[in-house]
């Protein structure tokens, strides 16, 4: 657990229960690398992707291992900048840097990469990456309120199914799809249960702790076990009266771009300044698990529908994001909203104009946009801004 500042000292009579689940997730990458290597040696396919719009259910139905390959390391960015523009999103550069350096075993083991067209930077990066990698483009239509757009998306999901069948020389049956949906829904329920721990007041988990439970490989039994252990730890905390932050700590709803291991800078700063991140709306938080895949009807259409409903800023208009924020602000008793925008992420940056007005006028909450990158050079500057926002909640 991260060290808290003097403003967030825990009550002296409380003691944190067993934190083995936290320790596991902090170093889970080594277990994931071992697991993927073993699965590949056993003949299973490995499929990498970079966005929540890629259906893990469909990959599991192909008896393949789904791996999220979004880069979260500052160390690979300089390598990417030898080919890509410096004024590009750090997530794109970090992801591409791993391909250039060969430093990611999960990427190296991937038999197929799925390229989701959520932004222009990623689309063109995929083109460069496809010179050396087996790539399938999953074209995302961006009009969430039009049935015609969904039909196009459904056709894209069907084409991805065919690509998986061709790549791994198998048939994805309806039963395989239904089994995969059930497995992923079980996983989503566990992730959602962890996210919903933030509803407790006073907080029994910190936002940093919840962020640590993010992992890369779906369908991995060890992750499921450790998520159960994390939830057990939370129940023990409740029984012992443990508080991750004082009851008066400002409760922050974090929205915007996703974070990952190594890029929790803003979460750390918020909690060092005396606040607590009670929920992260982003893809790395609750957004991807807020809705399950329906286990009724046509399974492929159900998979497509769930993923099409993700309220990403690439959608236009993106009213579902506002609806989700309104619900989260109420259910998690948020005192303020902080909007994280990675530098050069133009869709989230421009949407912040609309979000600012919605949070201030509709939710009646303080709002702050933070535009930053993966480096730590602006930590002190961000601390001053965050402290100022937290004072407005008092």
N, C-alpha and C positions, 0 to 999 in steps of 0.2 A: 504494500500500500504506500502511496506517495506521502511524503512528509507534508504536513499542513502548517500553515503560518500560525502565528500567535493568536490571530483572530478566529481560528477554527480549532482551538484546543478541545479535545474530547473530555467529557466529564471524568473526573479522577476515579470514580467507582466502576467504570466500564472497562472491559478488556475485550479485544477482538478475538472471536473464536478462531478455529482452525482456518488457515488461509491457503491450504494446499492446492485448491482449485485455482486460485489466483496465481500461485507460483507456476502451475502447469501452463496456463494460457500465456504467461509472459515468455515462456521458452518453448511454446508449442511448435515452432517452426522446425525444430530438429526432429520431432516426432512425425510431423507432416512429411518432411523430406524422406524419412525412413519408410513411412507407410506407402508413399507414392512409388518409391523405388521398388518396394516389394510387390506392389500391385502390377507394375509394369513388367517385372520379371516373371510374374505369374500369367502374363498374357493379356491383362486388362488394358483397354485404351485409356489415354490421358488427354483431357480436353481443357485447355486454358481459355479464360475469357477475362474481360476487363470492366464489366458493367452488370448491374442488377437486372437489366432487361434480358440477359441471356438466361433461359430457363434451365436451372440445374436439374429439374425433374426430367427433362428430355434427355440430358446427358446420362443420368442414372438409368433411364430406361434402355439406353444403348449399352448397359453394363460397363460404362466408362466412369472415370473419376473426374468430377468437376473441380477445377482449381481457379480461384480468383487471383489474377496476376498483377493487380494494380500496384505500381511502385510506390513505396512509402519511405524511401531512403534518400537522404540528401546526397549520399556518397556517389550515386550513379549519375547525377544530373550533369556534372561537368563532362562526363563522357558523351552524354547525349547531345550536348551543345556543340560538339565537333561536327555534327551533321544537322541538327535541328536548330531553329531560332532560339536565342536566349530568352526572348520575351514570349515564351510559351508556358502553358500551365505546368507547374512542377510535377503533377501526377503523370502527365504524358511523358515528360522528359525522364523522370525517374524510371518509369516502366520501360521506355525505349533503351535507357542506359543499361538495364539488366541484359537486354538482348545483345547489345554491343559488347559488353564485357564477358558474357557467358557466365555471370556470377550467380545465376538463380537456377538451382537444380530442378525446381518445379517447372520452370519455363523450358529448360533443356530436355526434360522428359516428355513434354507435351507432343502428342501426335497430331493435334489439330488446335488451331487458335480460332476463336469466334470473335469477329470484329463488329461491334455494335456502332451504328452511325449516329451517336448521340451528340457529337460536336465536330466541327470542321477540322480542328486540330487532331483529334483522334483518327478521323477518317483518312487524313493524308499520312499520318504516322503509320497507319496500318499498311498503306500502299508501299511505303519504304520497307516495313517489316516483312511484307509478303515476298520480298526478293529471296529471303532465306527460310521462311516458315510456311507451312501448309496453312492457309488462311481461308476462312469462310466468312463472307460479309453478311451480316444480319441487318437489313435495312429497316430502320425504325421510322414509321410515319409519325407525324407530329401534330395531328389534329385529334385530340382525345375525345371530342364530343361528336365525331362523325363516324357513323357505322361503316361508311365506305373506306375510311382509313383503317378501321379494325380489320376489314376483310383483306386488305392488302397485307397487314401485319400477320394475320392468320396464314396467308400464303407464304410469307417469309418463314414462319415457324415450321410449316409443312416442308419447305425446302431444306431447312436445317435438319429436320428428321431424315430426309433423303440423303443428305450429305453424311450424316452419322452412319447410316446404314451402308453407304458405299465405302466409307473410310474403314469401317470395322467389319465389313462383310457379314452382316447379320440383318435380321428383321425385327423391327421394333413393333411388337404386337400391342393390341389394346390392353391386354392384361399386364404387360410390362409397364405400360404407361400408368395404369391405375396403381400398380404396386409402388412405382417411383413417386407418384403424387402423395400416397399415404406416408411414405418414408420422409419426404421433404416437408410435408405438413407437420409431422411429429417434430422434426428439427426446428421448423419455424415457431412452433408453440413453445419450445424451450427457450429460444432466443427472445421471443416476445415476453415470456414470463420473467426473464432477467431484466429486460427493459422496463417492465412494469414495477420493478422494485423501487424505481424512482418516485412512485406515487406516495410512498410512506413519508410522513412528516411527524417528527424529525427524520432526516434521511438515515437509512440503515446501510446504504452503499454510496460511495462517491461516484461521480461521473467518470473519473479516471479508472476506477475499478471496473465499472461496467464496460468501458472502452477496451479494457485488456482482454475481455472475453471474445473479441472479434478474432476470427480465424479464416484460413484460406481454402481449406479442403472440405468440401461437403460430403456427407455420407460416411464420415469417419467415426467409428464407434467410440473411440476414446474421447472425442469432443462431446458426444452425447453424455457419457458418464460424468465428465467433469462439469458440464453445465448442471446436471442434477446435483453434483456436490456443491456447486456455487449456490444453488437455490437452498440447499440444506444449511449451508453456512449462513445465509441470510435469515433463515428461520431461527437459527441459534442466536443470532444477534438480537432478534426481536425478543426472544425469551430472556436474554441477559440484560436487556435495556441498553444495548450498545447504540451509540450515535456516531455516524460518520461525519456529521456536522451539527452544530447547535441548531435548535429549533428556529432561531431567528435568522439563520444564514439565508441570504437572498437566493431564491430558487431560479435557476437559469434554464430556459429552453434554448438549446443550441440548434440552429438550422443552417442550411446552406450546403457547402461542399463536404464530401466524406472525409473522415480522418482514418488513420490506421496506425499500426505499431510504428513508433518513431515520429509520428506527426500529431501527437496529442498536445502540442505546445499550448494551444489556446485553452484546452480543458484544464491543463495544469495551472495556467496563469489565473483562470477564473477561481479555482479552488485555493490557490496560494493567497489570493486576495480576500478570501473569506466567503466566497459564494459556493454554490454546489450545483453542478450540472445535473438536473433531475431527469432530463431526457434529451437525446440527440435525434432530431427529425431526419437527418441525412440517411443516405444509403447505407452508411456504416452503423447506423443506429436502428430506428424503428421502421423506417420507410419500406424496406424490403420484406418485412414480416408482418406488416399491419393487416394484410389480407392474405388468406389462404387460397390455395387452388381448390375449386369446387370438386368434390369427389362424386358428383352426379353428372349425368349427361355425357357428351362427347369429351373424352379426356384431353385430346389435343386442343380443342377449342377452349376448354377450361384453363389449360396452361397458358394459352395465348391471351385470354381475357385478363387473368390475374396480372400478368406482366405488363400488359398494355395500360393498366390502371395506375401504374407507378407515377406519382406526381412530380416528375423531374422537370427542371427548368427548361429542358429542351422542348417541352410540350407548349403549345400555344393555342388558345389561352390555357393557363395553368391554374385554374380555379380550385382544383382538388388540393393543391398545396395549401391554399388559404383555409380550406375546410379542415384539413388535417391539423394545421397549426391552431385553429380555434378550439378543436377538440382537445389537443394535447395541452394547451395553455390552461384549460379548465380542469382536466383530469389530473394534471401534475402540479396544480396550484402555482403556476409560474409567476414570478415577480418581474421578469424582464426577458426580452428576446435578444440573443446575439446571433448575427448572421455571418457565418464564416465564408469568405470568398477567396479561393486560391487565385493568385495573380494570373491574369490573362484568361480566366474562366469567364468568358464574356456573357454566356447565358445567365449564370447566377448573378453576375455583377449588374447587368441591366435590369434583371428582375427585382433586384434590391430596391429600385425606385418604387415599384408597386408594393413590395413587401413593407417598406418603411411606412407608407400611408396606411396599409391595412393594419399593421400592428398598433400604430399610434391611434388611429381613428376608430377601428372596429374592436380591437382588443383592449385598448386603453392602457397599454403597457409601454414602458421605456424600451427603446430599440437602438441597437448599435450595429453597424456593419464593420467587420474587420477584414481588410484585404491584406493578405500576407502570403508568404511562401513557406518552404520547409526549413529554412535556415533559422537560427536563433538570434540573429543580429538585432531584431526589433523587440526582443522580449521586454526590456525595461520600458520602452515606449508603450507597448501594449498594456503593461501593468498599470501605468498611469491612466490610460483610457478606461480600462476595466474597473479600476477603483472608483473612478468618477461615476461610471454607470451604476455601480453597486450602491453608491451613496444616494442615488436618486430613488432607490427602492425603500429606503428607511422611512 
